[in-house]
Amino acid sequence: MTLSIPDAWRIKAQSRLTDGETITGHLELNLDAQLNFTHNLLLITDCRLIDLGSDCDYPYRDTLTLQHRDHGGVGRIELFDGASRLTCWFYTLAHNAAATRFIKQFNQQQACARTGLPAAPDAPELCPDCLTPLDQGECPHCSITLNAPPRAWTLLRLWRFARPYQWQLLSGFLLMLASTAATLVPPYLTMPLMDKVLIPYQNGKPIDFVIVSWLLAGLLGSALLAWGLGWAKTYILALVSERIGADLRTITYEHLLRLSLEYFGGKRTGDLMSRIGSESDRICVFLSLHLLDFATDVLMIVMTAAILFSINPWLALVTLVPLPFIAWMIHNVRDRLRTGFEKIDRVWSEVSNVLADTIPGIRVVKAFAQERREAEHFHVANAHNLQVNDRINKIWSLFTPSVSLLTEIGLLVVWAFGIWQVSNNEITVGVLTAFLAYISRFYARLDSMSRIVSVTQKAAAGAKRIFDILDHVSSVPEPANPVHLGQIEGRIDLKGAGFRYGNRAVIKDLNLTIQPGEMIGLVGHSGSGKSTLVNLMCRFYDVSEGSISIDGVNIKSLPVSEYRRHIGLVLQDPFLFFGSIAENIAYGKPDATRAEIVAAAHAAHAHEFILRLPHGYDSLVGERGHGLSGGERQRISIARALLIDPRILILDEATASVDTETEKEIQKALDNLVHGRTTIAIAHRLSTLHKANRLVVLDKGEVVEIGSHDELMATQGAYYRLYQAQARNVDTDLNDVPAIQTDNKVSA
Amino acid sequence: MNSFQLIRNAAGQLVLTRNGESHAGIVPVRAFPIAAPDECISLMGIDGHEHVWIEKLSDVSDDIQTLILEELAHREFTPEIGRIRSVSSFATPSSWQVETDRGDTELLLKAEDHIRRLSASALLITDGHGVSFLIRNTENLDAHSRKLLDRFL
């Protein structure tokens, strides 16, 4: 059997093997004993463990054991001979799953060496992360591609949003072409006005009023035409760009809602709000105003250049000389400006983050009289903002005057060359006047064109930050080939499930099977991983190791929303949305009939108190259900869970925040809810779990005990101690440590 | 209060002896690993309870200091970035090729806010696998690294 060891190690590995020895497993290490980055490989063969980095090898003995643990992003594997440690290897957690597998293989091989029996038939190769069988070396669940969107063309990606409006865009463009052409007529008419009317008059000829009136009518007509066309084009294109902006906002928000809790945990509200709100608006303004102007300018320049060349190529050439310089300058400044504006955006969200952090916590700020310090925070963020702005303004302020200077120099060149040509009788005075009229427009446009650099960069930076959201692949991805489950039974299997938050392992190698209709009570100190486990079961996060299956199907292969429809969740602090009570109860099933809503409220023991409210089921509840007591809100959320009739029910400290009297009321409601469903309940008052079929006691992310209340009391283990502690002091909460608050916030 | 003994046993664990009781598997923990690495060190048991609190490392004997530092060196892993060679993209996720005081490696930056500003010039970057990389002073990076880094700040 040849196992796929990395190519770089193949030769070295071969040289260490004896005849007939086969490799059955390997582990890549990337740290040495001093925790420096290096490369090393451990091999498992049928008779020993080989360390390729040193000259050591360890033939199997009964006393050899491997242990692994990790801390702060570094994992270590220790090799023990009995009680003494032989050696220790280190790796970063990128190799953690492989290390776990490596230890399993080691134990397997050692057992084989001891018993002399051949190894168990090779199981299909499993994904090191989630233990599902690999499909041609790639795990169907875990293959994540590192997407690197091109940055220079970010704005072009907006085409995706513009496509639905392509016909409006085309007509807008044609109008733009026509209106630009119309604005170019007047300077052309100055030529005959000068050469055929004014100059002959100076030379003694009378003014031909017919020609004059024709020419003046032409001037007026073209102005009116340009006005009408310009109005139509601006209107159409502004309309379209506003719609593109709106689509962009909606799609970004929709995408954002689909991202996992992990994403929201790592982002700050202020930042997300500014991205979706102000930056999509900035893109919209860019499209409707600046891009439009720019396109007009480009058309104008091209058309003007064509007209100038048709009149007099030489003079035209001289006129256009400053153009490449300006283009070069624009190009040169572009990069600096873009990064600068990206920075300003980030600093700007820093400023709004300070606001978003402080305003919701205003009670704490005032209670501790820290207004001054919070003001100072804001001041610092603002100062940073100023500093970044100052830096970019330094470049920016030099830029515009330089363009103006080049413009003036350009005019000067045209005057000089034009006078010289007139003196040589190569052109008429009229031609020179027309040229000057054209190019003063022309350069004025160049000046405004140079402004496009900054607004484009601003818009591109904004677009990049929006596409950052759009490109973010949910860490709870939709399966490529979804499996559809019709009606489910509700059997849940956790196999070697592990989860780490950053570099902290919150759940470790957890194995648990929950039968359909069974009620499981999760018990443990705060921080023991109860809420995390529930979040994993809801697939708010994905397990980092192992798998969770429902009715034998990995939950990663089910469409996320379809899966969650089977789950009813009742949280400690129920969140009620702004709206009527009926809407809140029907939140998970908006098309529920009134009868269904009332039935759910009945079962949740909420019906009567709802009727006591002035507007019954139509009473409005505020953002967090102001005006309702904790128990009342909780019963509404129970009704909400009942209405979707889930097969799996999760109660996360459902009765934690209410008094004992209300708890009894809620408990009655819950008993209705639990009936016939697979239920996972977290409770810190152990007495509320008396209906549970089994209790699972967690400690530091590991299952320490499983069994019914009576069994666990009999064994006098961890559960017994918890129970005794509560019995001694009724007021003792398991969760009197404030840390649980943050746990619940994640799940709420 | 500081009358305790600390030795390393054959299993490679630290053993604390105090008031006639000994505890194996002692773990030294820095309370302020970034703000004050050499002050406020706690010796914790495997059960997660604190046994000894050391206000300053210099308060204990040299032998114990050596043992503690040795153990900390195996537990603490914050490579310091000296140079950023290249980044795969300026949008996240982005993988960076970096040179650190612990050798060259690659880090995966999942999002820009995994770069945490410790002070005006110091940054802490948490990579996708949970390793924290430190940039002690951005001013000390070379121009190329600063330019790359700047795009993410």
Interface residues (C-beta under 8 A of the other chain):
Chain A: N30 L31 A33 Q34 L35 N36 F37 T38 H71 G72 G73 V74 R76 E78 F80 A83 S84 R85 C88 F90 T92 L93 A94 L146 N147 A148 P149 R151 G266 K267 R268 D271 T339 E342 K343 R346 K464 F467 D468 D471 R500 G502 N503 R504 K700
Chain B: A10 A11 G12 G48 A73 H74 R75 E76 F77 T78 P79 S88 S89 F90 A91 T92 P93 S94 S95 T100 R102 G103 D104 T105 L108 A111 E112 D113 H114 T126 H129 G130 V131 S132 D150 R151 L153
